[in-house]
Amino acid sequence: MNETQPPLLADVYPALVAYLDAALVAEGEPTLAAALPRVRFHGWCGCSPTCTYLRTAPADRADNVWVHLDDEEAPRVWLQLDRDHTSVAGMEVCEFALGPAPALDPHRPAGMA
């Protein structure tokens, strides 16, 4: 990682990226899964202390197309695609245990497991 780029999401939350990879392949989205190793962690939304929207690209890259990844009818993660629909610009983390907050994420929202 250089000083001008945020860390890779896989370095911050490897379990989340592993889950997303498997879920996207299962959903028939191999192109999005293949993009995951290049997705960067741009931090959390910040609109409130409990907002669970994680940014993976600058805000101006986000489109209004979403892919939801469910676990037995309960949403786990909603992925917001980028404008090109070739990668993820952000995600709403609904029901996913992220584990302890790593040093690369000092501002994780309150209540995120």
Residue, then its C-alpha position, 0 to 999 in steps of 0.5 A: m500500500n502506498e501513502t496515497q491509496p487506502p488499504l485493500l479491503a481484504d487486508v482490513y476484513p479478510a473474512l468479509v472478502a472471503y464471504l463476498d467472493a463465495a457468495l458472488v460466485a454462488e449468485g452467478e456474479p464471477t466478474l464482481a468476485a474477481a474484482l474483490p482483490r482490488v477493492r479498497f477500504h475507504g472507511w465508513c459512511g459517517c452519517s451517524p455513529t451507527c451507520t453500517y455503510l462501508r465505502t470501497a470507492p470514492a462516493d462519485r463512483a457509486d451507482n444506484v444498482w445493488v446486489h443483495l446477499d442473503d442468508e436464509e431470507a435475511p439480508r447479510v450484505w447489500l453491495q452497491l455497484d460502481r458506475d461501470h457495474t464491474s466492481v463494488a463502490g460500497m456496501e451495507v453490512c447488515e448481518f455479518a460478524l466482522g470480528p475485532a476492529p483491526a488497526l486499519d479501521p480505527h473508526r468502525p461504527a458502534g455496534m458492529a460485531 
